[in-house]
Amino acid sequence: MKPRFREHLVILLALLTVFLCGFGAGHVQGRKTAAPKPEVSVHWEEDTLSLLKRSLDLAPQEQVAVEREIQRAATRIRIKRDQTILSYHEQISELYARLIDELDGPNAAKLKKEKQSLDEKIRALRPQT
């Protein structure tokens, strides 16, 4: 072997070893957990108010008005979010119903069970009247 080729081979093997060690360590650590989904919370409201206070020169009555409007916006966002989540689950339930008609015995039974569980979740998400 030429000396230059040997050097490249050693570097390649070293990089491969590092890659495999990282890959192995990732599997030993286990699965990654998903980050929590962002929600409209008090933190959002506080952050928005803080940003507006810093960027605007609010008089006391203006600050009260801004706080009131932030509360209104947060309420509307929460309502929209809940409606969207409900609509999403309803669409999945409708999909399951169509698929159940297309599937054979065991698969239809499994999906029917999933649909029942989803429908319970939908009932819990629907506003109580």
DSSP file (Angstrom, degrees, kcal/mol; ACC not computed):
  #  RESIDUE AA STRUCTURE BP1 BP2  ACC     N-H-->O    O-->H-N    N-H-->O    O-->H-N    TCO  KAPPA ALPHA  PHI   PSI    X-CA   Y-CA   Z-CA
    1    1 A M              0   0    0      0, 0.0     3,-0.0     0, 0.0     0, 0.0   0.000 360.0 360.0 360.0 145.3    0.0    0.0    0.0
    2    2 A K     >  -     0   0    0      1,-0.1     4,-2.2     4,-0.0     5,-0.2  -0.533 360.0-122.2 -76.1 147.3    1.1    3.5   -0.7
    3    3 A P  H  > S+     0   0    0      0, 0.0     4,-2.0     0, 0.0     5,-0.2   0.878 111.6  52.1 -58.3 -39.1    1.7    5.6    2.4
    4    4 A R  H  > S+     0   0    0      2,-0.2     4,-2.0     1,-0.2     5,-0.2   0.915 110.1  47.8 -65.1 -43.9   -0.9    8.2    1.3
    5    5 A F  H  > S+     0   0    0      1,-0.2     4,-2.4     2,-0.2    -1,-0.2   0.893 109.6  53.8 -63.4 -41.1   -3.6    5.6    0.8
    6    6 A R  H  X S+     0   0    0     -4,-2.2     4,-2.3     1,-0.2    -1,-0.2   0.895 107.4  50.8 -62.3 -41.1   -2.8    4.1    4.1
    7    7 A E  H  X S+     0   0    0     -4,-2.0     4,-2.2     2,-0.2    -1,-0.2   0.910 111.3  47.8 -63.0 -42.9   -3.3    7.5    5.9
    8    8 A H  H  X S+     0   0    0     -4,-2.0     4,-2.6     1,-0.2    -2,-0.2   0.887 111.0  51.4 -65.7 -38.9   -6.6    8.0    4.2
    9    9 A L  H  X S+     0   0    0     -4,-2.4     4,-2.6     2,-0.2    -2,-0.2   0.908 109.6  49.5 -65.3 -41.9   -7.7    4.5    5.1
   10   10 A V  H  X S+     0   0    0     -4,-2.3     4,-2.3     2,-0.2    -2,-0.2   0.915 112.5  47.8 -63.2 -43.8   -6.8    5.1    8.8
   11   11 A I  H  X S+     0   0    0     -4,-2.2     4,-2.5     2,-0.2    -2,-0.2   0.925 112.1  49.7 -63.7 -44.4   -8.7    8.4    8.8
   12   12 A L  H  X S+     0   0    0     -4,-2.6     4,-2.3     1,-0.2    -2,-0.2   0.910 111.6  48.1 -60.9 -43.9  -11.7    6.7    7.2
   13   13 A L  H  X S+     0   0    0     -4,-2.6     4,-2.3     2,-0.2    -1,-0.2   0.875 110.8  51.7 -65.6 -37.0  -11.7    3.9    9.7
   14   14 A A  H  X S+     0   0    0     -4,-2.3     4,-2.3     2,-0.2    -2,-0.2   0.923 111.2  46.9 -65.3 -43.8  -11.4    6.3   12.6
   15   15 A L  H  X S+     0   0    0     -4,-2.5     4,-2.5     1,-0.2    -2,-0.2   0.897 111.7  51.1 -64.2 -40.2  -14.4    8.3   11.3
   16   16 A L  H  X S+     0   0    0     -4,-2.3     4,-2.6     2,-0.2    -1,-0.2   0.898 109.3  50.9 -63.1 -40.9  -16.3    5.1   10.9
   17   17 A T  H  X S+     0   0    0     -4,-2.3     4,-2.4     2,-0.2    -2,-0.2   0.923 110.6  48.3 -63.1 -44.9  -15.5    4.1   14.4
   18   18 A V  H  X S+     0   0    0     -4,-2.3     4,-2.3     2,-0.2    -2,-0.2   0.922 112.4  49.7 -61.4 -44.5  -16.7    7.4   15.8
   19   19 A F  H  X S+     0   0    0     -4,-2.5     4,-2.5     1,-0.2    -2,-0.2   0.932 111.9  47.2 -60.4 -47.3  -19.9    7.2   13.8
   20   20 A L  H  X S+     0   0    0     -4,-2.6     4,-2.7     1,-0.2    -1,-0.2   0.870 110.6  52.3 -65.1 -37.3  -20.6    3.7   15.0
   21   21 A C  H  X S+     0   0    0     -4,-2.4     4,-2.6     2,-0.2    -1,-0.2   0.919 111.5  46.8 -64.4 -42.3  -19.9    4.6   18.6
   22   22 A G  H  X S+     0   0    0     -4,-2.3     4,-2.1     2,-0.2    -2,-0.2   0.906 112.5  49.7 -64.4 -41.7  -22.4    7.5   18.4
   23   23 A F  H  X S+     0   0    0     -4,-2.5     4,-1.6     2,-0.2    -2,-0.2   0.925 113.0  46.9 -62.2 -45.4  -25.0    5.3   16.7
   24   24 A G  H  X S+     0   0    0     -4,-2.7     4,-2.0     1,-0.2    -2,-0.2   0.900 110.8  51.7 -64.0 -42.1  -24.6    2.7   19.4
   25   25 A A  H  X S+     0   0    0     -4,-2.6     4,-2.1     1,-0.2    -1,-0.2   0.878 106.6  54.8 -63.9 -37.3  -24.7    5.3   22.2
   26   26 A G  H  X S+     0   0    0     -4,-2.1     4,-1.0     1,-0.2    -1,-0.2   0.890 109.8  46.3 -62.1 -39.8  -27.9    6.7   20.7
   27   27 A H  H  < S+     0   0    0     -4,-1.6    -1,-0.2     1,-0.2    -2,-0.2   0.839 110.1  53.1 -73.4 -32.4  -29.5    3.3   20.8
   28   28 A V  H  < S+     0   0    0     -4,-2.0    -2,-0.2     1,-0.2    -1,-0.2   0.891 106.6  53.2 -68.2 -38.7  -28.4    2.6   24.4
   29   29 A Q  H  < S-     0   0    0     -4,-2.1    -1,-0.2     1,-0.2    -2,-0.2   0.795 106.8-140.7 -68.1 -27.7  -29.9    5.9   25.6
   30   30 A G     <  -     0   0    0     -4,-1.0    -1,-0.2    -5,-0.2     2,-0.1  -0.530  38.6 -16.6 100.0-168.3  -33.3    4.9   24.1
   31   31 A R        -     0   0    0     -2,-0.2     2,-0.2    -3,-0.1    -4,-0.0  -0.394  62.4-116.8 -77.7 147.6  -35.9    6.9   22.3
   32   32 A K        -     0   0    0     -2,-0.1     2,-0.4     1,-0.0    -1,-0.1  -0.573  26.6-132.4 -77.7 145.8  -36.2   10.6   22.2
   33   33 A T        -     0   0    0     -2,-0.2     2,-0.1     1,-0.0    -1,-0.0  -0.802  24.5-109.3 -98.8 145.0  -39.3   12.1   23.8
   34   34 A A        -     0   0    0     -2,-0.4     3,-0.1     1,-0.1    -1,-0.0  -0.416  34.4-109.2 -71.1 143.9  -41.2   14.7   21.9
   35   35 A A        -     0   0    0      1,-0.1    -1,-0.1    -2,-0.1     0, 0.0  -0.433  45.2 -92.4 -68.1 146.7  -41.1   18.2   23.3
   36   36 A P        -     0   0    0      0, 0.0    -1,-0.1     0, 0.0     3,-0.1  -0.290  46.1-105.1 -60.5 146.8  -44.4   19.4   24.8
   37   37 A K        -     0   0    0      1,-0.1     2,-0.1    -3,-0.1    -3,-0.0  -0.504  38.0-107.4 -74.8 139.4  -46.7   21.2   22.4
   38   38 A P        -     0   0    0      0, 0.0     2,-0.3     0, 0.0    -1,-0.1  -0.381  40.5-171.1 -67.0 144.8  -46.8   24.9   22.9
   39   39 A E        -     0   0    0     -2,-0.1     2,-0.8    -3,-0.1     5,-0.2  -0.924  34.7-101.1-131.8 157.5  -50.0   26.2   24.4
   40   40 A V        +     0   0    0     -2,-0.3     2,-0.2    34,-0.1    41,-0.0  -0.718  64.5 155.4 -76.4 115.7  -51.5   29.6   24.9
   41   41 A S     >  -     0   0    0     -2,-0.8     4,-2.0     1,-0.0     3,-0.3  -0.716  62.7 -85.1-134.1-178.8  -50.7   30.1   28.6
   42   42 A V  H  > S+     0   0    0     -2,-0.2     4,-3.3     1,-0.2     5,-0.2   0.856 125.2  61.0 -58.2 -34.5  -50.1   32.7   31.2
   43   43 A H  H  > S+     0   0    0      2,-0.2     4,-3.1     1,-0.2    -1,-0.2   0.912 103.3  48.8 -61.8 -41.6  -46.5   32.8   30.0
   44   44 A W  H  > S+     0   0    0     -3,-0.3     4,-2.7     2,-0.2     5,-0.2   0.937 113.6  46.8 -61.2 -45.3  -47.6   33.9   26.5
   45   45 A E  H  X S+     0   0    0     -4,-2.0     4,-2.5     1,-0.2    -2,-0.2   0.924 114.6  46.2 -63.2 -44.6  -49.8   36.5   28.0
   46   46 A E  H  X S+     0   0    0     -4,-3.3     4,-2.7     2,-0.2    -2,-0.2   0.911 113.1  50.0 -64.5 -42.2  -47.1   37.7   30.4
   47   47 A D  H  X S+     0   0    0     -4,-3.1     4,-2.5    -5,-0.2    -2,-0.2   0.910 111.9  47.7 -63.2 -42.6  -44.5   37.7   27.5
   48   48 A T  H  X S+     0   0    0     -4,-2.7     4,-2.5    -5,-0.2     5,-0.2   0.930 113.3  47.6 -65.0 -45.2  -46.7   39.7   25.2
   49   49 A L  H  X S+     0   0    0     -4,-2.5     4,-2.6    -5,-0.2    -2,-0.2   0.926 112.3  50.0 -61.0 -44.5  -47.5   42.2   27.9
   50   50 A S  H  X S+     0   0    0     -4,-2.7     4,-2.2     1,-0.2    -2,-0.2   0.910 110.5  50.0 -61.3 -43.2  -43.9   42.6   28.8
   51   51 A L  H  X S+     0   0    0     -4,-2.5     4,-2.2     1,-0.2    -1,-0.2   0.925 112.6  46.7 -61.3 -45.2  -42.9   43.1   25.2
   52   52 A L  H  X S+     0   0    0     -4,-2.5     4,-2.0     1,-0.2    -2,-0.2   0.877 110.3  52.8 -67.7 -36.7  -45.6   45.8   24.7
   53   53 A K  H  < S+     0   0    0     -4,-2.6     5,-0.3    -5,-0.2    -1,-0.2   0.905 112.6  45.5 -63.1 -40.2  -44.6   47.5   27.9
   54   54 A R  H  < S+     0   0    0     -4,-2.2    -2,-0.2    -5,-0.2    -1,-0.2   0.876 119.4  39.5 -71.1 -36.5  -41.0   47.7   26.8
   55   55 A S  H  < S+     0   0    0     -4,-2.2     2,-0.3    -5,-0.2    -2,-0.2   0.677 116.3  50.7 -91.1 -16.7  -41.7   48.8   23.2
   56   56 A L  S  < S-     0   0    0     -4,-2.0     2,-1.1    -5,-0.2     0, 0.0  -0.865  74.7-130.5-119.8 154.6  -44.5   51.3   24.1
   57   57 A D        -     0   0    0     -2,-0.3     2,-0.3     0, 0.0    -4,-0.1  -0.747  40.7-168.6-100.3  83.6  -44.8   54.1   26.6
   58   58 A L        -     0   0    0     -2,-1.1    -2,-0.0    -5,-0.3    -5,-0.0  -0.575  16.7-141.1 -84.7 132.0  -48.1   53.0   28.1
   59   59 A A     >  -     0   0    0     -2,-0.3     4,-2.6     1,-0.1     3,-0.3  -0.468  37.4-101.0 -74.7 160.2  -50.1   55.2   30.4
   60   60 A P  H  > S+     0   0    0      0, 0.0     4,-1.9     0, 0.0     5,-0.1   0.889 124.7  47.6 -53.6 -43.7  -51.8   53.3   33.3
   61   61 A Q  H  > S+     0   0    0      1,-0.2     4,-1.9     2,-0.2     5,-0.1   0.852 111.5  51.7 -68.3 -32.0  -55.2   53.3   31.6
   62   62 A E  H  > S+     0   0    0     -3,-0.3     4,-2.8     2,-0.2    -1,-0.2   0.895 106.8  53.3 -68.1 -39.3  -53.6   52.1   28.4
   63   63 A Q  H  X S+     0   0    0     -4,-2.6     4,-2.7     2,-0.2    -2,-0.2   0.909 107.9  50.5 -61.9 -41.2  -51.8   49.3   30.2
   64   64 A V  H  X S+     0   0    0     -4,-1.9     4,-2.3    -5,-0.2    -1,-0.2   0.921 111.7  48.2 -61.2 -44.1  -55.2   48.2   31.6
   65   65 A A  H  X S+     0   0    0     -4,-1.9     4,-2.3     2,-0.2    -2,-0.2   0.905 111.7  49.5 -64.2 -41.5  -56.7   48.2   28.1
   66   66 A V  H  X S+     0   0    0     -4,-2.8     4,-2.4     2,-0.2    -2,-0.2   0.927 110.8  49.5 -63.6 -44.9  -53.7   46.3   26.7
   67   67 A E  H  X S+     0   0    0     -4,-2.7     4,-2.1     1,-0.2    -2,-0.2   0.908 110.9  50.5 -60.3 -42.2  -54.0   43.7   29.5
   68   68 A R  H  X S+     0   0    0     -4,-2.3     4,-2.1     1,-0.2    -1,-0.2   0.911 111.5  47.7 -62.7 -42.7  -57.7   43.3   28.8
   69   69 A E  H  X S+     0   0    0     -4,-2.3     4,-2.7     2,-0.2    -2,-0.2   0.859 109.1  53.4 -68.6 -35.3  -57.1   42.8   25.0
   70   70 A I  H  X S+     0   0    0     -4,-2.4     4,-2.6     2,-0.2    -1,-0.2   0.918 109.2  49.9 -63.7 -42.1  -54.4   40.3   25.7
   71   71 A Q  H  X S+     0   0    0     -4,-2.1     4,-2.2     2,-0.2    -2,-0.2   0.917 111.1  48.9 -61.6 -43.8  -56.8   38.3   27.8
   72   72 A R  H  X S+     0   0    0     -4,-2.1     4,-2.5     2,-0.2    -2,-0.2   0.931 112.3  48.1 -61.4 -45.9  -59.5   38.5   25.1
   73   73 A A  H  X S+     0   0    0     -4,-2.7     4,-2.6     1,-0.2    -2,-0.2   0.918 110.7  51.2 -62.0 -43.2  -57.0   37.3   22.5
   74   74 A A  H  X S+     0   0    0     -4,-2.6     4,-2.4     1,-0.2    -1,-0.2   0.897 110.2  49.7 -61.9 -40.6  -55.8   34.5   24.7
   75   75 A T  H  X S+     0   0    0     -4,-2.2     4,-2.4     2,-0.2    -1,-0.2   0.933 111.7  47.9 -63.2 -46.2  -59.4   33.3   25.2
   76   76 A R  H  X S+     0   0    0     -4,-2.5     4,-2.5     1,-0.2    -2,-0.2   0.894 111.7  50.6 -62.4 -39.4  -60.2   33.4   21.5
   77   77 A I  H  X S+     0   0    0     -4,-2.6     4,-2.7     2,-0.2    -1,-0.2   0.919 110.1  49.6 -64.9 -43.3  -57.0   31.5   20.8
   78   78 A R  H  X S+     0   0    0     -4,-2.4     4,-2.5     2,-0.2    -2,-0.2   0.916 111.5  48.8 -61.0 -43.4  -57.8   28.8   23.4
   79   79 A I  H  X S+     0   0    0     -4,-2.4     4,-2.4     2,-0.2    -2,-0.2   0.937 113.1  46.9 -62.9 -46.9  -61.4   28.4   21.9
   80   80 A K  H  X S+     0   0    0     -4,-2.5     4,-2.6     2,-0.2    -2,-0.2   0.909 111.5  51.8 -60.8 -42.9  -60.0   28.1   18.3
   81   81 A R  H  X S+     0   0    0     -4,-2.7     4,-2.5     1,-0.2    -1,-0.2   0.932 110.9  47.1 -60.3 -46.0  -57.4   25.6   19.5
   82   82 A D  H  X S+     0   0    0     -4,-2.5     4,-2.2     1,-0.2    -1,-0.2   0.899 112.6  49.5 -63.8 -40.5  -60.0   23.5   21.2
   83   83 A Q  H  X S+     0   0    0     -4,-2.4     4,-2.6     2,-0.2    -1,-0.2   0.905 111.8  49.1 -63.7 -41.0  -62.3   23.6   18.1
   84   84 A T  H  X S+     0   0    0     -4,-2.6     4,-2.5     2,-0.2    -2,-0.2   0.909 110.6  49.4 -66.5 -42.7  -59.4   22.6   15.9
   85   85 A I  H  X S+     0   0    0     -4,-2.5     4,-2.2     2,-0.2    -1,-0.2   0.917 112.5  48.4 -62.5 -43.0  -58.4   19.7   18.1
   86   86 A L  H  X S+     0   0    0     -4,-2.2     4,-2.4     2,-0.2    -2,-0.2   0.934 112.0  48.6 -62.2 -46.8  -62.0   18.5   18.1
   87   87 A S  H  X S+     0   0    0     -4,-2.6     4,-2.3     1,-0.2    -2,-0.2   0.894 109.6  53.2 -60.9 -41.3  -62.3   18.8   14.3
   88   88 A Y  H  X S+     0   0    0     -4,-2.5     4,-2.0     1,-0.2    -1,-0.2   0.944 110.9  45.5 -58.6 -49.9  -59.0   16.9   13.8
   89   89 A H  H  X S+     0   0    0     -4,-2.2     4,-2.4     1,-0.2    -2,-0.2   0.878 110.9  53.6 -64.2 -37.6  -60.2   14.0   16.0
   90   90 A E  H  X S+     0   0    0     -4,-2.4     4,-2.3     1,-0.2    -1,-0.2   0.900 107.8  50.7 -63.5 -40.1  -63.6   14.0   14.2
   91   91 A Q  H  X S+     0   0    0     -4,-2.3     4,-2.2     2,-0.2    -2,-0.2   0.901 110.5  48.8 -64.1 -40.6  -61.8   13.8   10.8
   92   92 A I  H  X S+     0   0    0     -4,-2.0     4,-2.7     2,-0.2    -2,-0.2   0.905 110.1  52.0 -65.4 -40.7  -59.7   10.8   12.0
   93   93 A S  H  X S+     0   0    0     -4,-2.4     4,-2.3     2,-0.2    -2,-0.2   0.906 109.6  49.3 -61.8 -41.9  -62.8    9.1   13.4
   94   94 A E  H  X S+     0   0    0     -4,-2.3     4,-2.1     2,-0.2    -1,-0.2   0.897 110.1  51.4 -64.1 -39.7  -64.6    9.5   10.0
   95   95 A L  H  X S+     0   0    0     -4,-2.2     4,-2.6     1,-0.2    -2,-0.2   0.939 109.1  50.4 -60.6 -47.1  -61.5    8.1    8.3
   96   96 A Y  H  X S+     0   0    0     -4,-2.7     4,-2.7     1,-0.2    -2,-0.2   0.901 107.8  53.6 -58.5 -41.6  -61.5    5.1   10.6
   97   97 A A  H  X S+     0   0    0     -4,-2.3     4,-1.2     1,-0.2    -1,-0.2   0.915 111.1  45.6 -61.0 -43.1  -65.2    4.5    9.9
   98   98 A R  H  X S+     0   0    0     -4,-2.1     4,-0.7     1,-0.2    -1,-0.2   0.900 114.0  48.9 -66.1 -40.0  -64.5    4.5    6.1
   99   99 A L  H >X S+     0   0    0     -4,-2.6     4,-1.5     1,-0.2     3,-0.8   0.869 102.9  60.5 -68.6 -36.6  -61.5    2.2    6.5
  100  100 A I  H 3< S+     0   0    0     -4,-2.7     3,-0.3     1,-0.3    -1,-0.2   0.888 103.3  52.7 -57.8 -38.7  -63.4   -0.3    8.8
  101  101 A D  H 3< S+     0   0    0     -4,-1.2    -1,-0.3     1,-0.2    -2,-0.2   0.760 112.7  45.2 -66.9 -24.5  -65.8   -0.8    5.8
  102  102 A E  H << S+     0   0    0     -3,-0.8    -1,-0.2    -4,-0.7    -2,-0.2   0.648 100.7  82.4 -93.2 -17.2  -62.9   -1.6    3.6
  103  103 A L  S  < S-     0   0    0     -4,-1.5     2,-0.1    -3,-0.3     0, 0.0  -0.487  75.5-114.2 -95.7 159.5  -60.9   -3.9    5.9
  104  104 A D     >  -     0   0    0     -2,-0.2     4,-3.3     4,-0.0     5,-0.3  -0.322  48.6 -75.4 -83.1 171.5  -61.2   -7.6    6.6
  105  105 A G  H  > S+     0   0    0      1,-0.2     4,-2.6     2,-0.2     5,-0.2   0.793 122.7  34.5 -32.9 -73.9  -62.2   -9.1   10.0
  106  106 A P  H  > S+     0   0    0      0, 0.0     4,-2.2     0, 0.0    -1,-0.2   0.894 122.6  45.7 -62.7 -40.8  -59.2   -8.9   12.3
  107  107 A N  H  > S+     0   0    0      2,-0.2     4,-2.4     1,-0.2    -2,-0.2   0.902 113.4  49.9 -68.4 -39.4  -58.0   -5.5   10.9
  108  108 A A  H  X S+     0   0    0     -4,-3.3     4,-2.4     2,-0.2    -1,-0.2   0.900 110.5  51.0 -63.3 -40.4  -61.5   -4.1   11.0
  109  109 A A  H  X S+     0   0    0     -4,-2.6     4,-1.9    -5,-0.3    -2,-0.2   0.914 110.8  47.9 -64.5 -42.7  -61.9   -5.2   14.6
  110  110 A K  H  X S+     0   0    0     -4,-2.2     4,-2.0     1,-0.2    -2,-0.2   0.933 114.8  45.2 -62.5 -45.5  -58.6   -3.6   15.7
  111  111 A L  H  X S+     0   0    0     -4,-2.4     4,-2.7     1,-0.2    -1,-0.2   0.855 109.1  56.2 -69.1 -33.3  -59.5   -0.4   13.9
  112  112 A K  H  X S+     0   0    0     -4,-2.4     4,-2.3     2,-0.2    -1,-0.2   0.895 107.2  49.8 -63.5 -39.6  -63.1   -0.4   15.4
  113  113 A K  H  X S+     0   0    0     -4,-1.9     4,-2.0     2,-0.2    -2,-0.2   0.918 111.4  48.4 -64.5 -43.4  -61.6   -0.6   18.9
  114  114 A E  H  X S+     0   0    0     -4,-2.0     4,-2.5     1,-0.2    -2,-0.2   0.907 110.6  51.9 -61.4 -41.7  -59.3    2.3   18.1
  115  115 A K  H  X S+     0   0    0     -4,-2.7     4,-3.0     1,-0.2    -2,-0.2   0.897 107.0  52.5 -63.6 -40.5  -62.3    4.3   16.7
  116  116 A Q  H  X S+     0   0    0     -4,-2.3     4,-1.8     2,-0.2    -1,-0.2   0.914 110.6  47.7 -61.1 -42.6  -64.3    3.6   19.9
  117  117 A S  H  X S+     0   0    0     -4,-2.0     4,-1.7     2,-0.2    -2,-0.2   0.915 113.2  48.1 -63.8 -43.0  -61.4    4.9   22.0
  118  118 A L  H  X S+     0   0    0     -4,-2.5     4,-2.3     1,-0.2    -2,-0.2   0.897 108.5  54.2 -64.4 -41.1  -61.1    8.0   19.7
  119  119 A D  H  X S+     0   0    0     -4,-3.0     4,-2.3     1,-0.2    -1,-0.2   0.853 105.9  53.1 -64.1 -34.3  -64.9    8.6   19.9
  120  120 A E  H  X S+     0   0    0     -4,-1.8     4,-1.9     2,-0.2    -1,-0.2   0.909 109.0  49.4 -63.8 -41.5  -64.7    8.6   23.7
  121  121 A K  H  X S+     0   0    0     -4,-1.7     4,-1.6     1,-0.2    -2,-0.2   0.900 109.5  52.1 -63.4 -40.4  -62.0   11.2   23.5
  122  122 A I  H  X S+     0   0    0     -4,-2.3     4,-1.7     1,-0.2    -2,-0.2   0.915 106.7  52.7 -62.7 -43.5  -64.2   13.2   21.1
  123  123 A R  H  < S+     0   0    0     -4,-2.3    -1,-0.2     1,-0.2    -2,-0.2   0.893 109.7  49.4 -59.7 -38.9  -67.1   13.1   23.5
  124  124 A A  H  < S+     0   0    0     -4,-1.9    -1,-0.2     1,-0.2    -2,-0.2   0.822 111.3  49.7 -69.3 -29.9  -64.9   14.4   26.2
  125  125 A L  H  < S+     0   0    0     -4,-1.6    -1,-0.2    -3,-0.2    -2,-0.2   0.736  88.5  98.7 -81.3 -23.0  -63.6   17.3   24.0
  126  126 A R  S  < S-     0   0    0     -4,-1.7     2,-0.1    -5,-0.1   -43,-0.0  -0.392  86.5-104.4 -67.9 140.2  -67.1   18.4   22.9
  127  127 A P        -     0   0    0      0, 0.0     2,-0.4     0, 0.0    -1,-0.1  -0.381  35.5-116.6 -63.1 139.8  -68.4   21.4   24.8
  128  128 A Q              0   0    0      1,-0.1    -4,-0.0    -4,-0.1    -3,-0.0  -0.639 360.0 360.0 -79.8 131.0  -71.0   20.5   27.3
  129  129 A T              0   0    0     -2,-0.4    -1,-0.1    -3,-0.0    -3,-0.0   0.411 360.0 360.0-112.8 360.0  -74.4   22.0   26.6
